[in-house]
Amino acid sequence: MYIERLKLTNYRNYESLDLSFSPKINVFIGENAQGKTNVMESIYVLAMAKSHRTSSEKELIRWEQDYGKIEGDVQKKYGHLPLELTISKKGKKAKANHLEQSRLSDYIGQMNVVMFAPEDLTVVKGSPQIRRRFLDMEIGQISPVYLHDLLTFQKLLKQRNHLLKQNQGKQTLQDVMFDVYTEQYIEAAVKVIHKRFHFMELLQEWAGPIHYGISRNLEEMKIRYRPVSGMDAEWSPEQMAAHLAVKLKEALPRELERGVTLIGPHRDDLQFIVNGYDVQTYGSQGQQRTTALSLKLAEIELIKQEVGEAPILLLDDVLSELDDYRQSHLLNTIKGEVQTFVTTTSVEGIDHETIRESAMFHVKQGSVDAEKD
């Protein structure tokens, strides 16, 4: 799949922008704070209905405007698909093929993207929250059901936390509603955990061999999903539910003390093991970057396998963060197969034919000019 055309109205620093793209490589060149990343972000938002940079949607709307709009013409193997996302103070309105989508979970996945930005290099060494977000965003693209389950879980977590906060400091909690929420919470949590385990198995199949190749056949990587409650991927949903019920009962005194739910998918983490060592704790910066790059390249292959066509790749200011060898490995992998968007302050130092053959766009103070052949 590839995006042929992008139109922005009142988005970030763009009052109006209308661009047509190459189905192969598109490079945006410009100094920092000129609007390169805003174009990249808009493609991501069009696909995912949320930003990778901010949780405040009003930041996406141009200063002193009531709404912002992103429109895209996407070419998929089954034909042409127009997408539209409008962001206003009232919320988001999404259209696919000119039809308004009643739920965003039905909209997400129409266009698949893989974003690789400098902050993604922290997926290994950063906080567990970053890794959970990585999981949720990627599974959501290939499984609308997962997004629905995740939203249900988050709603029940909020309700359960509300009752814990109300009863904070008590020794026990005897409340029929709390018992009902806990039962529903367990059911929703197990669905999320089960899907995450399955996704990690699929990702491992691709990431392991890719990492082995990038490390010049020197390193073997394993990814582990680590539920805080201590579960095993082989367990049935029923076994997971029974185990979670026991763990929540044990944790209740501590939960009442702190006023929050301490056990569940919102506390889980990922672990990356290279040659038997935890990369987050013991890996060099090079190993951590190889792990992050392997994950992104594995995402591309996994989405391709699950949806039947390659996603769109967004490389936001990340090439300069990779050494020549990792740069070349990345560009060789995507060559000719994946529509790719690259932002950079300069193409000097990126010595690769893939970049030399790309469509070039120059960005300056919110203005984008396509380079003529």
Secondary structure, DSSP 8 states (H G I E B T S, - for coil): -EEEEEEEEEETTEEEEEEE--SSEEEEE--TTSSHHHHHHHHHHHHHSS-SS-S-GGGGB-TT-SEEEEEEEEEETTEEEEEEEEEETTEEEEEETTEE-SSHHHHTTSS-EEEE-GGGGHHHHS-HHHHHHHHHHHHHHH-HHHHHHHHHHHHHHHHHHHHHHHTTT-S----HHHHHHHHHHHHHHHHHHHHHHHHHHHHHHHHHHHHHHHTTT---EEEEEE-TT---TTS-HHHHHHHHHHHHHHHHHHHHHHTS--SSGGG-EEEEEETTEEHHHH--HHHHHHHHHHHHHHHHHHHHHHHSS--EEEEES-GGGS-HHHHHHHHHHHTTTS-EEEEES--TT---HHHHTSEEEEEETTEEEE---
